[in-house]
């Protein structure tokens, strides 16, 4: 084997050979056009979609694939929704990655791609609430969570290890295989393989999803808001005050 190739390419080829697939058959299984020859020669990089398929089909740990872990396989039970990739700074401290609306469209297919995730903006919040846990920020799209969360606001979520840890009273960032949703999660009594996702905006109906379709789960504990509007109560109070002043003025003119 060519040791000059990136470690993920060498390990990709090793998986194919150990599983007994030809290059063409392996390509068909993973949804790759033609064969895996160009990947194994190092001409094409491994895409997030291929990394995801290796995880789904064989339980291959993306961190092992890229040489970041000694654990070859991940346990793929239906309750495991922990982060597939964790970012750390040079001091080994977890950083908070930001996923904007544009990046969220590609996030489900690249959630196991160390290179793709590593390109996301990262920062720290030096507050005790953000210590000893992994957090990720997502920009909200749409109005399904009004009035609590407005379109384009950012929500910060703490990583959840399993669906069993989820609480019916909390809002979550739910990473599916085809989308990223911000919803209130509700367990269905007597049902373990499905959960219900609820919007705060009454115009949106609840939806039920299979637990196995959840890749990651992040419990929302804070949000970032820009362009804060003055509370409606303050505006109304000002309007009432102006009306009272105008009425006083009219009474004064009538008395004079």
C-alpha positions as CSV (number, residue, x, y, z in Angstrom):
1,X,0.0,0.0,0.0
2,X,1.2,3.5,-0.9
3,X,2.1,5.1,2.4
4,X,2.3,8.5,0.8
5,X,-1.4,8.6,0.5
6,X,-3.5,10.3,3.2
7,X,-4.4,8.0,6.1
8,X,-8.1,8.2,5.3
9,X,-7.5,6.9,1.8
10,X,-5.4,4.0,3.0
11,X,-8.0,3.1,5.6
12,X,-10.8,3.4,3.0
13,X,-9.1,0.9,0.8
14,X,-8.4,-1.4,3.8
15,X,-12.1,-1.4,4.7
16,X,-13.1,-2.4,1.1
17,X,-10.6,-5.2,1.0
18,X,-11.5,-6.5,4.4
19,X,-15.2,-6.5,3.5
20,X,-14.4,-8.4,0.2
21,X,-15.8,-5.9,-2.2
22,X,-14.5,-5.0,-5.7
23,X,-13.9,-1.4,-6.4
24,X,-17.1,-1.2,-8.5
25,X,-19.3,-3.1,-6.0
26,X,-18.0,-0.9,-3.2
27,X,-18.8,2.2,-5.2
28,X,-22.3,1.0,-5.8
29,X,-22.8,0.3,-2.1
30,X,-21.6,3.8,-1.1
31,X,-23.3,5.7,-3.9
32,X,-20.1,6.6,-5.7
33,X,-20.2,7.0,-9.5
34,X,-18.1,4.5,-11.5
35,X,-15.6,2.8,-9.1
36,X,-13.5,3.7,-6.1
37,X,-10.3,3.6,-8.1
38,X,-9.8,7.4,-8.2
39,X,-10.3,7.6,-4.4
40,X,-7.8,4.9,-3.7
41,X,-5.3,6.6,-6.0
42,X,-5.7,9.8,-4.0
43,X,-7.1,11.7,-7.0
44,X,-10.5,12.3,-5.3
45,X,-11.0,13.2,-1.6
46,X,-13.5,11.3,0.6
47,X,-16.7,13.2,0.6
48,X,-18.9,13.7,3.7
49,X,-21.5,11.5,2.0
50,X,-19.1,8.6,1.7
51,X,-17.9,9.0,5.3
52,X,-21.5,8.9,6.4
53,X,-22.2,5.7,4.4
54,X,-19.2,4.0,5.9
55,X,-20.6,4.8,9.3
56,X,-24.1,3.6,8.4
57,X,-23.0,0.5,6.5
58,X,-20.1,-0.7,8.7
59,X,-20.1,1.5,11.8
60,X,-16.8,3.0,10.9
61,X,-15.7,5.7,13.3
62,X,-15.0,8.9,11.2
63,X,-12.3,9.9,13.7
64,X,-10.5,6.6,13.2
65,X,-10.8,7.0,9.5
66,X,-8.9,10.3,9.6
67,X,-6.4,9.1,12.2
68,X,-7.9,10.9,15.2
69,X,-9.0,7.9,17.2
70,X,-7.9,4.4,17.9
71,X,-11.6,3.2,18.0
72,X,-12.4,1.7,14.6
73,X,-16.1,1.2,15.1
74,X,-18.9,3.3,16.7
75,X,-21.8,1.7,18.4
76,X,-24.8,2.5,16.2
77,X,-27.8,1.9,18.5
78,X,-30.8,4.0,18.1
79,X,-30.1,6.1,21.2
80,X,-26.6,7.3,20.2
81,X,-27.0,10.9,19.1
82,X,-23.7,12.2,20.4
83,X,-21.5,14.5,18.2
84,X,-19.7,12.6,15.4
85,X,-16.9,15.2,15.3
86,X,-15.7,17.4,18.2
87,X,-13.5,20.4,17.7
88,X,-10.8,21.4,20.1
89,X,-8.3,24.3,20.3
90,X,-4.5,23.9,20.6
91,X,-4.9,23.6,24.4
92,X,-7.3,20.7,24.0
93,X,-10.4,22.7,25.1
94,X,-13.7,22.2,23.3
95,X,-14.7,25.0,20.9
96,X,-18.2,26.1,19.9
97,X,-18.6,25.6,16.2
98,X,-21.1,27.8,14.3
99,X,-23.4,26.5,11.6
100,X,-25.1,29.2,9.6
101,X,-28.2,28.7,7.4
102,X,-26.1,28.0,4.3
103,X,-23.8,25.5,6.1
104,X,-26.8,23.8,7.7
105,X,-27.9,22.6,4.3
106,X,-24.8,20.6,4.0
107,X,-24.3,19.7,7.6
108,X,-26.3,16.4,7.7
109,X,-24.2,15.0,4.9
110,X,-20.9,16.2,6.4
111,X,-21.5,15.6,10.1
112,X,-18.9,12.9,10.2
113,X,-16.4,14.7,7.9
114,X,-13.5,15.9,10.1
115,X,-12.2,18.2,7.4
116,X,-15.6,19.8,6.6
117,X,-16.6,20.3,10.2
118,X,-13.1,21.7,11.0
119,X,-13.7,24.6,8.6
120,X,-16.7,25.9,10.5
121,X,-16.1,29.1,12.5
122,X,-15.2,28.4,16.2
123,X,-15.1,30.5,19.3
124,X,-15.1,30.3,23.1
125,X,-17.6,31.7,25.7
126,X,-15.6,32.2,29.0
127,X,-18.6,31.5,31.2
128,X,-19.0,28.6,33.7
129,X,-22.3,27.5,32.0
130,X,-20.2,26.5,28.9
131,X,-17.6,24.4,30.7
132,X,-17.3,20.6,30.8
133,X,-19.6,20.0,27.8
134,X,-19.6,20.3,24.0
135,X,-21.7,23.1,22.5
136,X,-22.6,24.0,18.9
137,X,-24.4,27.0,17.5
138,X,-27.0,26.9,14.7
139,X,-28.7,29.8,12.9
140,X,-32.4,29.4,12.8
141,X,-34.3,29.5,9.5
142,X,-38.1,30.0,9.3
143,X,-40.7,31.1,11.8
144,X,-41.8,27.8,13.2
145,X,-40.5,28.6,16.7
146,X,-42.0,32.0,17.1
147,X,-42.4,33.8,19.4
148,X,-39.5,32.4,21.4
149,X,-37.0,32.1,18.6
150,X,-37.1,34.4,15.6
151,X,-35.8,33.8,12.1
152,X,-32.0,34.3,11.7
153,X,-31.3,34.1,15.4
154,X,-28.6,31.8,16.7
155,X,-29.3,29.0,19.2
156,X,-26.5,27.4,21.2
157,X,-27.0,23.7,22.1
158,X,-25.3,21.3,24.5
159,X,-24.5,17.9,23.1
160,X,-26.8,15.1,24.2
161,X,-25.5,11.5,24.3
162,X,-28.7,9.6,23.8
163,X,-32.4,10.3,23.0
164,X,-33.2,8.8,26.4
165,X,-31.7,11.9,28.1
166,X,-34.0,14.2,26.2
167,X,-36.7,16.0,28.2
168,X,-40.2,16.9,26.9
169,X,-39.9,20.4,28.3
170,X,-36.8,21.4,26.3
171,X,-36.0,22.7,22.8
172,X,-33.5,20.8,20.8
173,X,-31.5,21.1,17.6
174,X,-32.3,17.9,15.8
175,X,-29.9,16.8,13.1
176,X,-31.5,14.3,10.7
177,X,-30.0,12.7,7.7
178,X,-31.5,15.3,5.4
179,X,-32.1,18.4,7.5
180,X,-31.4,20.4,10.7
181,X,-34.5,21.3,12.7
182,X,-35.0,23.4,15.9
183,X,-38.0,21.9,17.7
184,X,-39.5,21.0,21.1
185,X,-39.0,17.3,21.4
186,X,-41.7,15.1,22.9
187,X,-41.5,11.4,23.7
188,X,-44.6,9.3,22.7
189,X,-46.0,7.3,25.6
190,X,-45.5,3.5,24.9
191,X,-43.4,4.2,21.8
192,X,-39.6,3.9,21.9
193,X,-38.7,4.0,18.2
194,X,-40.3,7.4,17.4
195,X,-40.5,10.9,18.9
196,X,-42.6,13.9,18.2
197,X,-41.2,17.3,17.1
198,X,-43.3,20.3,18.1
199,X,-43.2,23.9,16.8
200,X,-44.0,26.7,19.1
201,X,-45.8,28.5,16.3
202,X,-49.3,27.1,16.3
203,X,-49.5,27.3,12.5
204,X,-47.1,24.3,12.2
205,X,-48.4,20.8,13.0
206,X,-46.3,18.4,15.1
207,X,-44.3,15.8,13.1
208,X,-43.2,12.3,14.1
209,X,-39.8,11.0,13.2
210,X,-37.9,7.7,13.8
211,X,-35.3,7.8,16.5
212,X,-32.9,6.0,14.1
213,X,-33.1,9.0,11.7
214,X,-31.5,11.3,14.3
215,X,-27.8,11.8,13.8
216,X,-27.2,14.4,16.5
217,X,-29.2,16.0,19.3
218,X,-28.3,19.3,20.9
219,X,-30.3,20.8,23.8
220,X,-30.8,24.5,23.3
221,X,-29.8,26.5,26.4
222,X,-29.3,30.0,25.0
223,X,-29.6,32.1,21.9
224,X,-27.8,35.1,20.3
225,X,-30.1,37.9,19.3
226,X,-29.2,40.9,17.1
227,X,-31.1,44.1,16.6
228,X,-33.2,43.8,19.8
229,X,-36.6,45.4,19.4
230,X,-38.1,47.5,22.2
231,X,-40.9,45.5,24.0
232,X,-44.3,46.1,22.7
233,X,-45.5,47.1,26.2
234,X,-43.1,50.1,26.1
235,X,-44.4,51.3,22.8
236,X,-47.9,51.0,23.9
237,X,-47.1,52.9,27.1
238,X,-45.6,55.7,25.1
239,X,-48.6,55.8,22.8
240,X,-51.0,56.0,25.8
241,X,-48.8,58.8,27.4
242,X,-48.9,60.8,24.2
243,X,-52.7,60.4,24.0
244,X,-53.1,61.6,27.6
245,X,-50.9,64.6,26.9
246,X,-52.9,65.5,23.9
247,X,-56.1,65.1,25.9
248,X,-54.7,67.4,28.6
249,X,-53.8,69.9,26.0
250,X,-57.4,69.9,24.6
251,X,-58.9,70.3,28.1
252,X,-56.5,73.2,28.8
253,X,-57.5,75.0,25.6
254,X,-61.3,74.5,26.4
255,X,-60.8,76.0,29.9
256,X,-58.9,79.1,28.7
